[in-house]
Structure formats: C-alpha cells, structure tokens
Amino acid sequence: MVNPNSRDKEDFLYPRSKYRGEFTPGNLAFNANLQEFAQRVVIICGLETGGKLSPIQAYDEIKGLWKQLKSSKQNLLDDMQDGPDQQ
C-alpha cells in the first residue's frame, strides 16, 4: 500500500515548477534537466556544509553535473537552433 504522505514528501524534496516558456519538446526536456541540476546542487551543497563531503568532492560532483547539463543543452537546444538541414 502506498503511503499518502509519500507524494507530499516527494513534492517537498523534489519540487517541480510548471514550464512557462516557449513550448517545444526540447525546451521542456531541458527545463526538466535544469531543475534536476539545481536540486542536486542544493543537496551537494548541504552535504558539504554538513561535513559529509569535502569541498573538493562537492566541486567534482557539481562539475560532473554541469557537464551533463551542458551536454543536455547541446543535444536539446543547440541542435534545434541549427535546424535539421545544417547537421
């Protein structure tokens, strides 16, 4: 049986905002990736502040997340701007 409070807990820990920008599938997907990046950075910062991660570990984790976000941008947004004929 699913705990009815588990959804509330998940919404609290991982809030999602409605996307209000120009709708394209790429924009929507990138926005979801951007929100996830931000949430994970907050968690890493909290772990570093609490002494669970060293500053170097936190930096390396965030750097890895940044590389993933940058790749997501290139795949979802830059390719769309170039257009299908220019690839």
Backbone torsions as a table, in degrees:
resi	resn	phi	psi	omega
1	MET	NA	137.1	-178.5
2	VAL	-84.7	131.5	177.8
3	ASN	-71.8	124.6	-178.2
4	PRO	-63.2	-23.8	179.2
5	ASN	-80.3	-13.4	-177.8
6	SER	-65.0	-35.2	177.9
7	ARG	-66.6	-41.9	177.9
8	ASP	-61.8	-42.0	179.9
9	LYS	-64.3	-43.0	179.6
10	GLU	-65.2	-41.5	177.8
11	ASP	-63.6	-35.7	178.8
12	PHE	-69.6	-45.7	-177.3
13	LEU	-74.5	-33.6	-176.6
14	TYR	-128.9	69.3	-177.7
15	PRO	-67.4	145.9	176.9
16	ARG	-123.9	135.3	176.3
17	SER	-102.2	149.7	175.9
18	LYS	-68.3	143.1	178.3
19	TYR	-84.1	125.6	-176.4
20	ARG	-117.4	5.7	-179.8
21	GLY	-82.0	-170.0	177.8
22	GLU	-64.4	124.1	-175.0
23	PHE	-80.8	121.0	163.6
24	THR	-144.0	155.1	177.8
25	PRO	-57.3	-38.5	179.3
26	GLY	-65.4	-43.0	178.3
27	ASN	-62.9	-42.8	-179.4
28	LEU	-64.6	-44.2	179.6
29	ALA	-66.0	-42.1	178.8
30	PHE	-64.6	-39.1	178.1
31	ASN	-60.6	-42.1	177.4
32	ALA	-62.1	-41.9	178.2
33	ASN	-65.6	-38.5	178.9
34	LEU	-64.9	-42.5	177.9
35	GLN	-64.0	-41.4	178.2
36	GLU	-64.0	-42.3	176.6
37	PHE	-56.0	-49.4	-177.9
38	ALA	-61.3	-42.8	179.9
39	GLN	-64.0	-42.0	-179.1
40	ARG	-69.2	-35.5	176.5
41	VAL	-63.2	-42.0	178.0
42	VAL	-60.0	-42.9	179.7
43	ILE	-64.9	-44.5	179.4
44	ILE	-62.2	-42.3	178.4
45	CYS	-61.7	-40.6	177.6
46	GLY	-64.1	-41.3	177.9
47	LEU	-64.8	-39.0	178.6
48	GLU	-68.7	-42.8	178.9
49	THR	-62.3	-37.7	-179.5
50	GLY	-81.4	0.8	177.3
51	GLY	82.7	9.6	-180.0
52	LYS	-84.2	-21.9	175.7
53	LEU	-128.8	145.3	174.3
54	SER	-76.8	161.1	176.9
55	PRO	-58.1	-37.0	179.2
56	ILE	-66.8	-42.9	178.0
57	GLN	-62.1	-43.2	179.3
58	ALA	-62.0	-45.0	179.0
59	TYR	-59.7	-46.9	-179.0
60	ASP	-62.2	-40.4	178.4
61	GLU	-63.3	-46.0	-178.9
62	ILE	-67.3	-37.6	177.8
63	LYS	-61.4	-41.6	177.3
64	GLY	-63.8	-41.9	177.4
65	LEU	-63.7	-39.0	178.9
66	TRP	-62.4	-41.8	178.8
67	LYS	-61.9	-39.8	177.9
68	GLN	-64.5	-41.9	-179.8
69	LEU	-66.4	-40.7	178.9
70	LYS	-62.3	-42.6	177.3
71	SER	-62.9	-41.1	178.0
72	SER	-60.8	-43.5	178.6
73	LYS	-60.6	-46.8	-178.8
74	GLN	-61.9	-42.3	-177.7
75	ASN	-73.6	-37.2	-173.2
76	LEU	-95.6	-33.8	-173.2
77	LEU	-107.9	-47.3	-176.6
78	ASP	-65.4	-39.7	179.2
79	ASP	-63.5	-35.0	179.9
80	MET	-69.5	-36.3	-179.3
81	GLN	-69.7	-35.1	179.6
82	ASP	-69.3	-29.8	-178.1
83	GLY	86.5	157.3	-175.6
84	PRO	-69.1	-24.0	-177.3
85	ASP	-78.9	-18.4	-173.0
86	GLN	-99.2	8.5	-178.9
87	GLN	-88.3	NA	NA
